[in-house]
Amino acid sequence: MGFYTILSASIQGIKVEMIQVEVDVGNGLPVFHMVGFLASEVKEAAERVRTALKNTGFMIPARKVVVNLSPANVRKRGTAFDLPIALGVLMALQILPGNRLKNALVVGELGLDGSVRRTEGILAIVAEAKERGIRFCIVPEENMKEAVLIQGIHILGVKTLAEVCEWAKGHNCAVTEADFTSDFVHEVQKADIDYSDIQGQEIMKRAALVAVAGNHNLLFIGPPGAGKTMVAKRIPTILPGLTREESLEITRIYSIAGQIEGENPLITKRPFREVHHSVTRAALIGGGMIPSPGEVTLAHGGVLFLDELPEFSRTALEALRQPLEEKCVHIARNQGIYSFPADFMLVAAMNKETSILIQTGMSVAA
């Protein structure tokens, strides 16, 4: 019986907080107790870990197991702590040697059969691990294509808990490894639509070109069917191409929001976010008990399109003041202040009849 510590990570807004998973196994009433300011999905990790260990062939003796996720004043959420907790228990029980996991970061969700499943925010976690000088990361194999976008750090992708255990023992196993010298080719994806699709509307096209060249916001006013939405959707195609650094920054945001593709994780096209007029203030700029990125952050580096502008609530439109002026969003909570990037081009559209009603002081409903 003993004590062992494994390094893991937690997402706080769009930042990464390093978490020490401390496991102590000793004499006492048989219990699996977890502490450290945990969300409900983290508390449930005890049952997932216990069952996954049993189905992998490890029997936990009737001992008192205490797991502490440190620092205790940081709210822990998500399912990425399952794998480090399971490995910490095995090493505290001295079933596995702990020398191969020194200077390593471990994240991953466990299924009841011992399989390791994908988690969100892997790109941000691996990037932070590299900045802190961590030697390598153990991640779910489903997240490998996302993790290897960060160069200069060794990545180990695993499918099951059994694979990690065999690797920890020094045995040859079927884990997927990516060397820190591996390179990733930055390929610009071709857009499905093109600015040349627009026929006529020379004044509207000229206005869009000037707005893009000067990094200005843009408001289209005209009758229905005039092509306002068509032009707006093609504005990202005439914006400058993304650099690799910009692609990684945008991909990091979408990784945390859980909105990237498994096969092609790197985002190489400018974002275009079309928001419905029923959107709430929190959905537009971000929010929640632990704030998550809103539409203005998901549009970072691209275009935010508001169609039928007068239909949006005044509260939502007023909330755009700070992002448009400061190019970022600051959200205050009891746990601290969360900052999200929001450098986007705002494009809005409204019908000509609606604008006349507004100018004459008449209500839109009239």
N, C-alpha and C positions, 0 to 999 in steps of 0.2 A: 504494500500500500504506500502511496506517496502523493507528491504534488507535481504538476506539470503546467507549463504556460505555452500557449500557441497564439501567434499573431493573426488577427483577422481585421475586418474593416466594416464600417457602417457609413451609409450615405446620409448626410445632413444637408438638405437643400440640394445644391449641386457640388458641395464640398465633401471630402472624404475624411472621416475621423478614424484613426487607427484604434483598434480595440484589442485589449489583451484578454484572451480566453483562459481563465485560471481554473484549473480542475484539481480538487483535493478529494482523495478517497481515504477514508479512515474507519475506525471502529465506531459503532453506534447503531441506532435503529436504522434498518434498511430504508433509505429514502433517496430520491433524486431531486435535489433542491437547487433551483436556479435563482440568482439574485443579480441586481445591477440595473434597475430602472428599465424594465423590459416591457415591450408591447405584447399583446396577446399571442401573436404568431411566433414570437421568440419563446414565450413561456411554453408553448406547445411543442417546442423542439425536444423537450425531455422525453416525451412519448415516442416521437419519431426516431430519436437516437437509440432509445432502449430497444425498440422493435427492429430497427435496421441492424443493430449489433447482433441480436439473436438470430435473425435470418441470414446473416453473413457467417455465422458459426462461432460467435463469441458469446460466452455466458458471463454476465456480470455477477460476481458473488454478492451475497447479502451484506452489503456494506453501505455506509453513509457517504453519498456522493454529493459534493457541493460544487456548483459551477458559478463563478463570478465573472461577469463581463465588465471590465474596467476600461475607462473611468466610469464610476457609478453615477455621476451626475449628468451623463449624456444619454438621451433616450435612444434605446436600441429597437430597431424595427426591421422587418424583412426576414427571409429564411436562409440567408447566407451563412449563418452561424452553425448550421447542423453539422457539416463536415468537420470543422475544427473542434467542436465539442466532442464528437465521437472519437476523433484521434486523441484528444486530450485525455479522455477517459481510459483508453487503451494504454496510453503511455504512463498515466498515473498508476495504473494497475500493473505496470511493468510487463505487459504482454508484448508491446512493441518498443524497440529502441528509439530514443528521441534525438539521436545525433544528426540524422539526415534532415530534420525539420528545423534546425537552427538557422536563423536568418531567412526564414521562409514565411510567406503570407498565404493563408488558406481560406478559401470561400467556397460555398456550395450547399445546395439544398439536398437533403436525403429523402428518398422514397422508402417506404416500409420494407421493400425487398433489398435495400442496400444500394440502389442505383443513385447516381449523383446527377441532379437535374440543374438546368440553367438558372441563373439568377440575373437580376437587373443591375446595371451600373458597373459592369466588369471593366469597361474601358477606363472609367474614372478611377477605379480602385487600382488597376495595374499602373496607370500613369502616376498616381500618388506614391505607390510602392517604389517605382523607379526613382522618383525625386528624393525619397528617403534612404536610398542606398540599399534597399532590400535585394537579396541575391536572386531569388526566383519566386514565382507564384504558382500555387496549385489551384486550378479552376476547373469547372465542369467542361467536358469535351465539347458540349454544344456551344460554349462561349469562346472556343479557341480562336476562331476567325476574327472575333472582336478583340481578343486579348493581344494577338500578335501584331496588331496595328501599332502598338507601342514598341519601338525598337530599343535595344540596349538592356533587356532583361530576359531571363530565362523563364519560359512558360511550360508548365506540365499540365496536360489535359487528361482528366480521368472520367471513366464511365461509371465505375462502381467503387464502393468502399473497400472491397476486397483488393482491387488493383492498387489503391493507395497503400494498403497494409503490406502487400508483397513488395512494393517499391521501397517502403520504409525499412523493410528487413534486408534490403540490398539484393533482392532477387530480380531476375529479368522478367518483365511483365509487359502487357500490351498497352501501356500508357502512351499517349501522344505527346511528344516533346518538340518544342520549337526553340532553336538555338538563338541566343541573344544577338547573333550577327545576321540573322535572317532579315531580308528586306521585303518590303511590300510595295508593289508598283502602284503609283497613283494614277489611275485611269479615269479620265473625265467621261461621265456617262452622257450620252446624247439625249436631248430632250425629246419627248413624244410630240411636242407642239413647237411651232416656230413663229417668229415675229413676221416672217414673210407671208404667213397665211392670211394676214389682214389685207383686205381689198378695199380701196377707197379710204375715207376718213383721214385725210392727210393732216388736218389740223390736230386731231386727237393723237395720231402717231407722232407728230412733231412735238407735242406737249409731253408725251411719255419719254421721248428721247432726251429732251431738255431736262426733265426731272431726274432721269437716271444719271445724266452727265454731271449735274450739280448736286446730286444726293438730296433732292427735295422731296417732300411729300406731295401727293397728287389727289385732287378731287375731280371726278367726272360727273357732269350734270347733263342729262339728256333724256329723251323719250325712251320708253322700253323698246328693245330690239335694235338700238343704235350701235351696239357692239362694245359697251362699256366693260362688261365682264370679260369678253373675249380679249380685249387689249390688256386688261389687268393681268390675266393669267399668263400672258406672254412676256410681261415685263422681266421676270427672272431670266429669260433666255438672252436678254441684251445686257444684263448686268455683267461685270467682270467675272471671269472664272475663279473658282475657289483655289487658294493655295493649299498645300498639304496641312499647314498649321490651322488654317480656317476650317478645313474639312474635319480635322480631329476635334476641334473645339465644338463644332456643331454636332458631330457624332457623339461626343461625350454627353451633351445635353439630351439627345434622343435616347442614348443608352440608359441614362438615369430615369427618363420618362417611360422606358420600356417600349419604345416605338421604332426599333431598328430591325432590319431583316437579318435572319440568321446566315443566309448564304452570301449576301453582299452588305456587310455591316457599315462600310465606310461611305458616308454621304458626300457625294461629289457634285451635287446640283444645289443651287440656291433654294432655300425653303420657300414655299408659297403656302400660307395659311389663310384659308377662306373661312371667316367666322360668321355664324348665323346671328341674326339680330336678337335672338333670345338669350345670348350668352350672359352669364352672370359676371360680376366684377371679379370674383375669385378665380373663375375659369379663364378670364381674360388676362389678368396680370399675375396669377398664381396665388395660392393660399392653402388653407387646411391647418389642422392642429400642428403638424410638421409640414411647413410649406413645400409644395412641389411646383415645378415650372408651369407657367400659364402660356397662353397663346402668344403673348408678346415675346416670351423667351424662346418658344419653339420657332418663332419667325426670325430669330437672331441671325443676321447675315443675309436675310432675304426680304420677302415682302409679306406684309400683313394686309389683307384685303377685307374691307368692311362694305358689304353690299347693302343697299337700302339704308343708308346712314341715319336718316331721321327716325327709323324704327328702333334704334338702339336706345337703351335706357340712359338717362342723364348720368346716373352713377357710374356706369361702365365707361362712358365717354370721358368723364372727369378724371377717371383713374388713369387715363392715357397721358395725362400731363407730365408726370414724372418720367416715365420711360422715354417720351419724345424729347425732353429737355436734357436728361442726364444719361441716356442710353443704358440705363440699368433700372432695376426694381429693388427697393428695400422693403422688406416685410418684417415687422417687429412682433415677436412672441415672447412669452415668459422665459423661454430657454435662451433667447438671444435674438440678434438681428440677422436675417437671411438676405443675401444679395444675389440677384440673378441678372445675367447680361440681357440686354434688350436693345441692340443696335439694329433696327430694321427700317425699311421704307414703308410708310403708311400710304396705302392707296384706298380711296373710298369712292363710292358711287351712289347717286341718287337720281330719281326721276325729275324731269323738268317741271312737271305739274306740281310735284311736292315742293320744289324750291320756290315756286311762285306763291303757294299758299303760305309758306313760312315768311316770305318777304312782306306779304300783305297783312301779316298778323293773324291769319286764320289758322285754326287747328287742323292737323293732318286728318283727323277723323272726319272733318267736315267735307 
